[in-house]
């Protein structure tokens, strides 16, 4: 007979189930349909537990978005840490684009952005979930850009990268067509490969300038 879970373990399991239920609800019926009853049914819990553990349905939905963000961060940190060139950075961004669409992460974000229009204060909380991605992207691209033939501030590139991926994901989600986004990544990959090939020339020019 397996040991009975402690109170703390049971509470943690309930919170995990409720967050999972909220994510599933946002994916299936959207923000407008994300009622306590709908979430609790998917979580296999009494809906009163939503208010006991999270205070309100919007608070639980924010926790669901935070969980999605944490999952993405963990997965993509390993992916982006392996990038050593501009072309590889583009490849990583392309992989993020595809995985987010396949996993339904974009649906959750789209629904939360939509819901933020009708719930006071929710927009700022959704924005706060996205802010760490800019810092993360800046760290990922700084080393790649250090030896690039064209010097561009890492912060600007990071902002463009996060905004670009998010925008492409939103458009692909709304249009149910990812082909245009993938074509852009393929073009960017070609340009990145060209810039990577120019790196030795940039290093040589920098060396000559240092000798003068």
C-alpha positions in Angstrom: 0.0 0.0 0.0 1.5 3.3 -1.0 1.9 6.0 1.7 -0.7 8.6 1.9 0.5 12.1 0.7 1.1 14.7 3.3 -1.0 17.9 3.5 1.7 19.9 1.8 2.1 17.3 -1.0 -1.6 17.2 -1.5 -1.8 21.0 -1.7 1.0 21.1 -4.2 -0.7 18.4 -6.3 -3.9 20.3 -6.3 -2.2 23.5 -7.4 -0.4 21.6 -10.2 -3.7 20.1 -11.3 -5.5 23.4 -11.3 -2.7 25.1 -13.3 -2.8 22.3 -15.8 -6.6 22.5 -16.0 -6.4 26.3 -16.6 -3.9 25.8 -19.4 -6.1 23.2 -21.0 -9.2 25.4 -20.6 -7.5 28.4 -22.3 -6.5 26.2 -25.2 -9.9 24.6 -25.7 -12.5 27.3 -24.9 -10.4 30.5 -24.6 -10.4 33.2 -21.9 -14.1 33.9 -22.2 -15.0 30.3 -21.5 -12.4 29.9 -18.7 -14.8 29.7 -15.8 -14.1 28.1 -12.4 -16.4 25.3 -13.3 -14.6 24.6 -16.6 -11.2 24.7 -15.1 -12.2 22.5 -12.1 -13.7 19.9 -14.3 -10.5 19.5 -16.3 -8.4 19.5 -13.1 -10.6 16.9 -11.4 -11.0 19.3 -8.4 -13.8 21.1 -6.6 -14.0 24.6 -8.0 -13.9 26.1 -4.5 -10.2 25.0 -4.4 -9.4 27.6 -7.1 -10.3 30.4 -4.8 -8.7 28.7 -1.8 -5.3 28.3 -3.6 -5.3 31.2 -6.0 -7.8 33.7 -4.8 -9.6 34.2 -8.1 -9.9 32.8 -11.6 -7.8 35.5 -13.2 -5.0 34.9 -10.7 -5.1 31.2 -11.6 -4.9 32.1 -15.3 -1.9 34.3 -14.7 -0.3 31.3 -12.9 -1.0 29.2 -15.9 0.7 31.7 -18.2 3.7 31.9 -15.8 3.9 28.1 -15.9 3.9 28.2 -19.8 6.6 30.9 -19.7 8.7 28.8 -17.2 8.5 25.7 -19.4 9.5 27.7 -22.5 12.4 29.3 -20.7 13.8 26.0 -19.5 13.5 24.4 -22.9 14.9 27.3 -24.9 17.7 28.2 -22.6 19.4 24.9 -23.5 18.6 25.4 -27.2 20.0 29.0 -27.4 23.0 28.3 -25.2 24.2 26.1 -28.1 24.2 28.9 -30.7 27.5 30.1 -31.8 26.7 31.9 -35.0 24.0 34.1 -36.5 22.7 31.3 -38.7 22.4 29.0 -35.6 20.6 31.8 -33.7 18.1 32.0 -36.6 17.7 28.2 -36.5 17.0 28.3 -32.8 14.4 31.1 -33.3 12.8 28.9 -36.0 12.6 25.9 -33.6 11.0 28.1 -30.9 8.4 29.3 -33.4 7.5 25.8 -34.4 7.5 24.3 -30.9 5.3 27.1 -29.5 2.7 26.6 -32.2 2.8 22.8 -31.9 2.5 22.9 -28.1 -0.3 25.4 -28.0 1.7 28.0 -26.0 0.6 30.7 -28.4 -3.1 30.0 -27.9 -2.7 30.5 -24.1 -0.8 33.8 -24.7 -3.3 35.0 -27.3 -6.2 34.3 -25.0 -4.6 36.0 -22.0 -3.8 39.1 -24.1 -7.4 39.1 -25.3 -8.7 38.8 -21.7 -6.5 41.6 -20.6 -8.7 44.0 -22.5 -11.6 43.4 -20.2 -10.0 42.7 -16.8 -8.4 45.7 -15.1 -4.7 45.2 -14.2 -4.4 41.9 -16.1 -2.6 43.5 -19.0 0.3 44.6 -16.7 0.6 41.1 -15.3 0.7 39.5 -18.8 3.3 42.0 -19.8 5.4 41.1 -16.8 5.4 37.4 -17.9 6.9 38.5 -21.2 9.6 40.9 -19.9 12.1 38.2 -18.8 12.2 37.0 -22.5 13.9 40.2 -23.6 16.7 39.8 -21.0 17.0 36.1 -21.9 17.3 36.9 -25.6 19.8 39.7 -25.0 22.1 37.3 -23.1 21.7 34.7 -25.9 22.6 37.0 -28.7 25.3 39.1 -27.1 28.1 36.5 -27.6 26.9 35.7 -31.1 27.0 39.4 -32.1 30.3 40.1 -30.5 32.3 39.0 -33.6 29.6 39.9 -36.2 30.8 42.0 -39.2 28.0 44.5 -38.4 28.0 45.8 -34.9 24.4 46.2 -33.5 23.5 46.7 -29.8 22.5 43.3 -28.4 19.5 44.9 -26.6 18.0 46.1 -29.8 18.5 42.8 -31.5 17.0 41.0 -28.5 13.9 43.2 -28.6 13.5 42.7 -32.3 13.9 38.9 -31.9 11.3 38.5 -29.1 8.9 40.9 -30.9 9.4 39.2 -34.2 8.9 35.7 -33.0 5.9 36.7 -31.0 4.4 38.6 -33.9 4.9 35.7 -36.3 3.4 33.3 -33.8 0.3 35.4 -33.4 -0.2 35.8 -37.1 0.4 32.1 -37.7 -2.2 31.3 -35.0 -4.8 33.7 -36.3 -4.3 32.7 -40.0 -3.8 29.0 -39.2 -0.9 29.2 -41.6 2.8 29.0 -40.5 4.3 28.9 -44.0 4.9 32.6 -44.3 6.7 32.7 -41.0 8.8 29.7 -41.9 9.7 31.4 -45.2 10.9 34.4 -43.3 13.1 32.3 -41.1 14.6 30.6 -44.1 15.4 34.0 -45.7 16.9 35.2 -42.4 19.0 32.0 -42.2 20.5 32.7 -45.6 21.4 36.3 -44.6 22.8 35.0 -41.3 25.0 32.5 -43.1 26.3 35.2 -45.3 27.1 37.4 -42.3 28.8 34.5 -40.6 31.0 34.0 -43.6 32.0 37.7 -43.4 33.2 37.4 -39.8 36.9 36.6 -40.7 36.9 39.7 -42.9 35.5 41.8 -40.0 38.2 40.5 -37.7 40.9 41.3 -40.2 39.6 44.9 -40.6 39.5 45.4 -36.9 43.1 44.1 -36.6 44.3 46.5 -39.2 42.5 49.4 -37.6 44.2 48.5 -34.4 47.7 48.6 -36.1 47.1 52.1 -37.5 
